[in-house]
Amino acid sequence: MLPSVEAWFATHTWQQPSWTVDELVALKRGRTVSVVLPALNEEETVGDVVRVVRPLLGTLVDELVVMDSGSTDRTVAVAAEAGARVVLRSDVVPWLEPLPGKGEVLWRSLAATSGDLIVFLDSDLVDPETAFVTALLGPLLLDADVHLVKGFYRRPLRLESSGGGRVTELVARPLLNTLRPELSGVVQPLGGEYAATRSFLESVPFAAGYGVEIGLLLDVHRIYGLSALAQVNLGVRKHRNRSLLQLGVMSSQIMGTALARCGVSADSGPLTQFVQVGGEWLPDSTDVLVADRPPMTHVVEEG
């Protein structure tokens, strides 16, 4: 790693975060915390994620919101029964037609919450832990210069072995090493567990799809520099793994967002993949949405 990255890694990486809830509550000093779970058809797991956060409500966490992205299963009911406030994406910034994608609901969650600090947790986590929230909030409460905290972890493949995080290792990490080598020390650039200041989140655009995480990472570095970024070890993260075809579409969105943030034009049209049908390999094209929502401060002003 570059010397500057080595120095940052030594001071802004917590391998064994051990802050207690009481310690963090004392550090809030009037600041409020929102926990947001983006969800799309996650009825089997969203309830468990809500339940591990609920014990923190009223002390460290001030609000717990599940942002539903148009689920057709019982996600909304399960999340509400577990104790979360559920917000439908269409109910926030209603004058704008929703775009498909995870980044869209994260962006809309800014208008649905009020916390000075926001923690994002994916709702498809298996065996989630309350410590995810406390670990992610630590650097934000300890250091006023930190604006984004990324969680990192071991990613099992199919829930039981190693080898998860294929898009990170094959796409995101090579991209960052090439385009922004100062970010080469980030262990999990695409991880869905992270926390940030509202002031930062509301000041930058959000990629509507899977490019949201790499977009925020590049933006915090561009605006504030490497010292505004921290990372904490969350242990093991288990979730549903996706097929290679799905990962191909995800990778295209991530690459499109990263290249755009770095000033590189990447308007390549639909992604063409190949599938076997009756023993023949046939092309299968998918439109890949690479679109940004504007900074939320602008949208609130317009609304």
N, C-alpha and C positions, 0 to 999 in steps of 0.2 A: 504494500500500500504506500501511497504518497506519505511523506512525513506529516503533513497537515492532517491526513486522515488517521494516521496512527495516534497522533496526539488527541484528536477528537474522540476516537474509539476508547481511549484510556479514561477520559473524563466524562463522557456522555453515554456510556453503555453500562447498564446495571445487570450483571449476570445473576445475582441473587437478591432481587428487591425484597425488602423485609419491613416496609413501613406498616405500622398498625393503623387501624381505622381511627383510633383516638389521636394519634400523631398527625394524621392528615386533616382531621377535622379542625385541630388547633391551627393548622397552617392555612385554612381557607380564608380567614380574615375577611369575612363578609362576601366572599365570592361564592357563586352558586354553580352546581354541577348538574348537567343533564346526561342521561345515558340513553342512547338511541340504538334500536335494533331494526335494521332494514329487513323486510321479510317478503318472500314470494313463495307461497305453497310450502310452508315449513311447519305444518301442524304437528309433526312427530317430535320436533326438537325445540320450537320456540318457547314452549311452556317451561322447560327446564332452564333455559337461559334467563327467562324472566325471574324464575324462582331464586336463582343464585344472586340476583341483583337486589331483590326486594328487601333483604335484611339491612341493606345500607340506606334505604329510604328514610328520610327524616334526620339523618346524621350527615354522612358523607355525600349522599346523593339526594338532590332536591326534586328531580322528576325522572320518571322512567317511561319512555315512549317507544312503542312498536310502530314503525312506519310501514304500512302495507302497500305493496306495489301491484295490487290487483289480483290477489290470491283467489283461487276458485275452490280451495279446500276449506278446512275449518281453522285456518291460521288465525283469523281475526277473533273467533270465539275462544280458542284455546289461549291466546295471548291475554284477552280480557279476563278470562277465568283465573289465570295465573296471577293477575294483579297489575298488569300494565295498562297505561292509557294507550288506546289504539287510535291511530290517525290514518285515514285513507289518503293516498297521494292526491286524489282528485279534490280533496277538501282544503288543500293548502295551495296558495297562489292559483285559485280556481280559474282565473282569466287566461291561463296558459294551458293548452292541451298537453297532457303528460307525454313525455318521450319514454320509450322503453329503456330499461336499464337500471342497474344498482345506483349509479351516481345520481340519477334523477331523484330518487327518494331521499338520498342523503342530503342533496341540495335543498329539497323541499322541507326537510326536517329542521333546517335553520329557521324557517318561518313558523314552525310548529312548536318550538322550544324557546326557553329563555335563559338557559344557563350560561354563565361566563366561560365555563369550560365544558367541552362536550366529549363524551366517550362513545365511540362507535364499536359495537360488537356484532359480528355476524350471527344470524339467528339459526344457522344450521349446525352449530357447535354440538358435539357429542361429549358428554362429561365436562361441562363448563365449570368454572370455579369462580367464587366470589373474588379471589385474589387477582383475577384479571383486571378488575376495576381499580383496586387499590394500587397495583403495580403501575398501571398506565398513568394514574393521576400524580404519582409521586414527583417526577421531574417538573411537571407544570407548577405544582404548589411550592416546590423548593427553589426554583430558579425562574425569575421573572423574564429572563431572556429566552427561555424555551417556549416555542409555539406549537410544536408537533412532536408527539411521542409515539413511536412505532413499537408494537409488540413483535417479538420473534420467538420461535419455538421449533420443535421437531415436528415435521409433518408426515405422519404415517400415510402410506398408500393403501387404500381399501381398508382403513381403520386399524390394521394390525401390523404392517411392516413399515420399513423406511422407504423413502423414494418419492414422497409427496413433494409438492412445490415444483412441478415440472416446468410450468411457464416462467417461474422465477429464474430457474437455473438456465433455461434454454433461450429465453427472450429478454426478460427484464435486466438480469445482471449483466449480460454482455452489452446491452444497450447503454446502461448507466456507466459502465466502465469506459465505453467509447465516447459517449456524448457528455457526461458529467462525472469525470473520474473522482471528484471530491465526494461523490455519493457511493463510492465503491465499498465503503465500510458498513453500509446498511444491510443487516442480515436478511430481513424479510421486507423488501420494498413494496410488495403487493398485498401484504397481510391485511385482513379486514378488521383487526383489533388495534385500534389506535385512539389517541386523544389529542385534542387541540384546543387552542384558544378561539373563542368566538370572533374576536377581532381579526384574526388571521383568516378563518374560514369564510367570513362574510366579505372579505376584501378580494377574493380570487374567484375565477370561474371554476365550475365543476364540470368535468367530463361526464356526459349522461350515462355512459356504459361502464365497462370494466376498466377503462382507463383512469377512473377517478383517483385511485390510490397513487399511481405514479405521477399523475398530474399535480396532486397536492404536494407530493414529495419534491418535485422539481420547482414548484412555485415557492415553497417555504425557503428553499436554498437560494433561489433567485432574489427574493425580497430581503431576507434577513441574514443569509449566510449559514454556514454549517453549524455554528454555535446555537442556532435556534432549534436544532433537531436533536432528539435523544431517543434511546431505544432501551427496552427492558425485556428480560427473559421471562416468558410466560410458561415455560416447560414444554408441554405437549399439547398440540391442537389437533383434534380429530373432527373431521367433517366429511360430507359427501364428496367423493371424487367424481370427476367428469370424464367423458369419453374424449379420445384424441380429436375427433371432429369438433366437439364443443370447445376444446382448448384452442383449436386453430382459430375459431372466430374470436375467442377471448384475446388471443395473442394479437390479432389484427387490430382490435380496438386499442390495446395497450400500446402497440407500436405507433399507431396513428397519433395518439395523444402525446406520447413522448417526443416524437419527431416534430409535431407542431409546436410543443413547448420550447423546443430547441431551434426553432426557426427553419425547419426542413420541410419542404412541401412533400406530401405523401398521398396525393389523390390518385389511388390506383384502381378505383372501381370495386366491383364485387370480388369476394374471395372465392376462388375456384378450388374445390377439393374433389376427390375421386372416391366413388363407392362401387362395390361389386354388385352387379345385378345379373343373375343368371349366368355367372361365370365370366361376365364382361366387366371391364372397368369403364365407368361412365362419369362424365363431369357433373358436379353438383355445385352450383354457384349460390352464394349467400351475400345479400347486401349487408355491409358492415357499417353501422352508424358510428361515425366519429364526430360528435357534436358537443359543443360546450354550452352550458347555461351560464349567463353572466353573473358577476358578483352579486350576492343577495342584497347588498346595500343599494345597488342600483335598482333592483326589482322592487323593493319595498318602497322606494321613492316614487317609482312609476305607478305602483298600485294605489 
